[in-house]
């Protein structure tokens, strides 16, 4: 009986490749870099400001009339051509009665998060014609003013 010769040309690497289920390491000339997050460019703020003063309802007794001693509070909505502004937007408030300044106030942003931005305090104790004005300036260089007139009786 003659023995068949055994083929010993299979290498150890081939043997490992046939028994290992993980992919072989492949060397490339390309440098390996971690995946980069997509770059998002914020739209540039600009355009005219649209400013709306929203008076509260506490003490309101008519369309533009409040009871003396009322504390309605006021908020402001500010928009430009990109959308609503909140950060980088600074309101300066002036309350006048009969043309005389009664109260001034400034805020560090244009959204209040549900908190009244302008608090009248006891400024509406005297009857008369009032005007609440707000001037807005932004970090983008935009500016605008809005006002609302009302009566206190």
C-alpha positions as CSV (number, residue, x, y, z in Angstrom):
1,X,0.0,0.0,0.0
2,X,1.3,3.4,-0.9
3,X,0.5,6.4,1.1
4,X,-0.8,9.4,-0.7
5,X,1.5,12.5,-0.1
6,X,0.0,15.1,2.2
7,X,-0.1,18.7,0.7
8,X,1.6,20.9,3.2
9,X,1.6,24.1,1.1
10,X,-1.3,25.6,3.1
11,X,0.2,28.3,5.3
12,X,-0.7,29.1,8.8
13,X,-2.4,32.3,7.7
14,X,-4.7,30.4,5.4
15,X,-5.5,28.0,8.1
16,X,-6.3,30.9,10.5
17,X,-8.4,32.6,7.8
18,X,-10.4,29.5,7.4
19,X,-11.1,29.2,11.1
20,X,-11.4,32.9,12.2
21,X,-14.6,34.6,11.3
22,X,-13.3,38.2,11.8
23,X,-12.2,40.1,8.7
24,X,-8.5,40.3,8.0
25,X,-6.7,43.5,8.7
26,X,-6.2,45.4,5.5
27,X,-3.5,48.0,5.2
28,X,-4.2,51.1,3.1
29,X,-2.3,54.2,2.2
30,X,-5.3,56.4,3.1
31,X,-5.1,58.1,6.6
32,X,-7.8,57.0,9.0
33,X,-9.9,59.9,10.5
34,X,-12.8,59.7,12.8
35,X,-16.1,60.7,11.1
36,X,-16.8,64.4,11.1
37,X,-20.0,65.9,12.3
38,X,-21.9,67.8,9.6
39,X,-21.2,71.5,9.7
40,X,-24.3,73.6,10.2
41,X,-24.2,77.3,9.3
42,X,-26.7,79.5,11.1
43,X,-28.6,81.8,8.9
44,X,-27.4,85.4,9.1
45,X,-29.8,87.7,11.0
46,X,-31.1,90.6,9.1
47,X,-33.9,92.6,7.7
48,X,-36.4,94.8,9.4
49,X,-37.6,94.0,12.9
50,X,-41.3,93.2,13.5
51,X,-42.0,94.2,17.1
52,X,-45.3,93.5,18.9
53,X,-46.0,94.5,22.5
54,X,-48.4,92.2,24.2
55,X,-50.2,93.8,27.2
56,X,-51.4,91.5,30.0
57,X,-55.1,91.4,31.0
58,X,-54.9,92.1,34.7
59,X,-57.1,95.1,35.4
60,X,-58.3,95.4,31.8
61,X,-61.7,97.0,31.6
62,X,-61.9,97.9,27.9
63,X,-60.1,97.4,24.5
64,X,-57.3,99.8,25.5
65,X,-58.4,100.7,29.1
66,X,-57.2,99.6,32.5
67,X,-58.4,100.2,36.0
68,X,-56.2,102.5,38.2
69,X,-53.7,100.4,40.2
70,X,-53.7,97.6,37.6
71,X,-50.6,95.6,37.1
72,X,-51.1,94.0,33.7
73,X,-47.5,93.4,32.7
74,X,-46.3,93.4,29.2
75,X,-44.2,91.2,26.9
76,X,-42.7,91.7,23.5
77,X,-42.4,89.4,20.4
78,X,-39.5,90.3,18.1
79,X,-39.0,88.8,14.6
80,X,-36.7,89.4,11.7
81,X,-36.4,87.7,8.3
82,X,-34.9,84.6,9.9
83,X,-37.4,84.1,12.7
84,X,-38.1,85.0,16.3
85,X,-35.2,86.6,18.2
86,X,-34.4,85.7,21.8
87,X,-30.7,85.8,22.6
88,X,-28.6,88.8,21.4
89,X,-31.7,91.0,21.5
90,X,-32.1,93.8,24.1
91,X,-35.4,95.6,24.9
92,X,-35.4,99.1,26.5
93,X,-38.8,100.1,27.9
94,X,-40.3,103.5,28.5
95,X,-43.7,104.2,30.1
96,X,-45.0,107.7,29.8
97,X,-48.2,109.4,31.2
98,X,-49.2,112.5,29.4
99,X,-45.8,112.7,27.7
100,X,-43.9,112.6,31.0
101,X,-41.7,109.5,31.7
102,X,-43.0,107.5,34.6
103,X,-40.8,104.4,34.4
104,X,-37.9,102.9,32.4
105,X,-36.6,99.3,32.3
106,X,-34.2,97.2,30.3
107,X,-34.0,93.4,29.7
108,X,-31.2,91.1,28.7
109,X,-33.1,89.2,26.0
110,X,-36.3,89.4,23.9
111,X,-38.1,86.4,25.2
112,X,-39.4,86.1,28.7
113,X,-40.1,82.4,29.1
114,X,-43.5,83.2,30.6
115,X,-42.2,85.9,33.0
116,X,-43.5,89.4,32.4
117,X,-40.7,91.5,30.8
118,X,-42.2,94.8,31.8
119,X,-43.7,95.0,35.3
120,X,-45.8,98.1,35.9
121,X,-45.5,98.0,39.6
122,X,-47.4,101.0,41.0
123,X,-46.9,103.1,37.8
124,X,-50.6,102.8,36.8
125,X,-52.0,104.2,40.1
126,X,-52.8,107.6,38.5
127,X,-55.6,108.0,35.8
128,X,-54.5,109.3,32.5
129,X,-53.3,108.6,29.0
130,X,-50.3,106.3,28.9
131,X,-47.9,105.0,26.2
132,X,-45.6,102.0,26.6
133,X,-42.7,102.0,24.1
134,X,-40.0,99.5,23.6
135,X,-36.8,100.0,21.6
136,X,-35.0,96.9,20.4
137,X,-31.3,96.6,19.6
138,X,-29.6,93.4,18.5
139,X,-26.1,92.0,18.3
140,X,-26.6,91.9,14.5
141,X,-27.0,95.7,14.4
142,X,-30.7,95.7,13.9
143,X,-32.9,98.2,15.7
144,X,-36.6,99.1,15.9
145,X,-39.2,100.6,18.1
146,X,-42.9,99.9,18.9
147,X,-45.4,101.4,21.2
148,X,-48.9,100.9,22.5
149,X,-51.2,103.6,23.9
150,X,-53.8,103.0,26.6
151,X,-55.9,104.8,29.2
152,X,-56.1,104.3,32.9
153,X,-59.3,105.2,34.7
